[in-house]
């Protein structure tokens, strides 16, 4: 469904609610949907920003500490 069809569908829904004199119900439904989206997008639901555990970072060998790959002159 492209945006042109979606826009036409939404205009039709708004016109139906307006013809029935129930725009207040539609507006209330839209506000509740917006509030739900804002509530669900709060940062506490994003999870941890760390990709690796701290224990994994401490136990992994770093390239600087690997002395077997150094070349002597």
C-alpha positions as a Markdown table, in Angstrom:
| # | Residue | x | y | z |
|---|---|---|---|---|
| 1 | Unk | 0.0 | 0.0 | 0.0 |
| 2 | Unk | 1.6 | 3.2 | -1.1 |
| 3 | Unk | 1.1 | 6.6 | 0.6 |
| 4 | Unk | -1.5 | 7.8 | -1.9 |
| 5 | Unk | -3.8 | 5.0 | -1.1 |
| 6 | Unk | -3.2 | 5.3 | 2.6 |
| 7 | Unk | -4.0 | 9.0 | 2.5 |
| 8 | Unk | -7.2 | 8.4 | 0.6 |
| 9 | Unk | -8.2 | 5.7 | 3.1 |
| 10 | Unk | -7.5 | 8.0 | 6.1 |
| 11 | Unk | -9.5 | 10.9 | 4.5 |
| 12 | Unk | -12.4 | 8.4 | 4.1 |
| 13 | Unk | -12.2 | 7.4 | 7.7 |
| 14 | Unk | -12.2 | 11.0 | 8.9 |
| 15 | Unk | -15.1 | 11.9 | 6.6 |
| 16 | Unk | -17.1 | 8.9 | 8.0 |
| 17 | Unk | -16.5 | 10.0 | 11.6 |
| 18 | Unk | -17.4 | 13.6 | 10.6 |
| 19 | Unk | -20.6 | 12.6 | 8.9 |
| 20 | Unk | -21.6 | 10.6 | 12.0 |
| 21 | Unk | -20.7 | 13.6 | 14.3 |
| 22 | Unk | -18.2 | 11.5 | 16.2 |
| 23 | Unk | -14.9 | 13.3 | 15.5 |
| 24 | Unk | -14.3 | 13.6 | 19.3 |
| 25 | Unk | -14.2 | 9.8 | 19.5 |
| 26 | Unk | -11.7 | 9.6 | 16.6 |
| 27 | Unk | -9.5 | 12.4 | 18.2 |
| 28 | Unk | -9.6 | 10.6 | 21.5 |
| 29 | Unk | -8.5 | 7.3 | 19.8 |
| 30 | Unk | -5.6 | 9.1 | 18.0 |
| 31 | Unk | -4.4 | 10.7 | 21.3 |
| 32 | Unk | -4.4 | 7.3 | 23.0 |
| 33 | Unk | -2.5 | 5.8 | 20.2 |
| 34 | Unk | 0.1 | 8.6 | 20.3 |
| 35 | Unk | 0.4 | 8.2 | 24.1 |
| 36 | Unk | 1.0 | 4.5 | 23.7 |
| 37 | Unk | 3.7 | 5.0 | 21.1 |
| 38 | Unk | 5.5 | 7.6 | 23.4 |
| 39 | Unk | 5.2 | 5.3 | 26.4 |
| 40 | Unk | 6.6 | 2.3 | 24.5 |
| 41 | Unk | 9.5 | 4.3 | 23.1 |
| 42 | Unk | 10.9 | 5.3 | 26.5 |
| 43 | Unk | 14.6 | 4.6 | 27.0 |
| 44 | Unk | 14.1 | 2.1 | 29.7 |
| 45 | Unk | 12.9 | -0.4 | 27.1 |
| 46 | Unk | 15.9 | 0.0 | 24.8 |
| 47 | Unk | 18.1 | -2.5 | 26.7 |
| 48 | Unk | 21.8 | -2.2 | 27.6 |
| 49 | Unk | 24.0 | 0.0 | 25.4 |
| 50 | Unk | 26.9 | -2.4 | 25.9 |
| 51 | Unk | 27.5 | -5.0 | 23.2 |
| 52 | Unk | 30.0 | -7.1 | 25.2 |
| 53 | Unk | 29.9 | -8.1 | 28.8 |
| 54 | Unk | 32.5 | -6.6 | 31.1 |
| 55 | Unk | 33.9 | -10.1 | 31.9 |
| 56 | Unk | 34.4 | -10.8 | 28.2 |
| 57 | Unk | 36.4 | -7.6 | 27.8 |
| 58 | Unk | 38.6 | -8.4 | 30.7 |
| 59 | Unk | 39.4 | -12.0 | 29.6 |
| 60 | Unk | 40.0 | -11.3 | 25.9 |
| 61 | Unk | 43.6 | -10.7 | 24.9 |
| 62 | Unk | 44.4 | -7.3 | 23.4 |
| 63 | Unk | 46.6 | -7.0 | 20.3 |
| 64 | Unk | 49.1 | -4.8 | 22.3 |
| 65 | Unk | 49.7 | -7.6 | 24.9 |
| 66 | Unk | 50.4 | -10.3 | 22.3 |
| 67 | Unk | 54.2 | -10.4 | 22.2 |
| 68 | Unk | 54.5 | -13.4 | 20.0 |
| 69 | Unk | 53.7 | -11.3 | 16.9 |
| 70 | Unk | 56.3 | -8.6 | 17.4 |
| 71 | Unk | 59.1 | -8.5 | 15.0 |
| 72 | Unk | 62.6 | -7.9 | 16.3 |
| 73 | Unk | 65.2 | -6.0 | 14.3 |
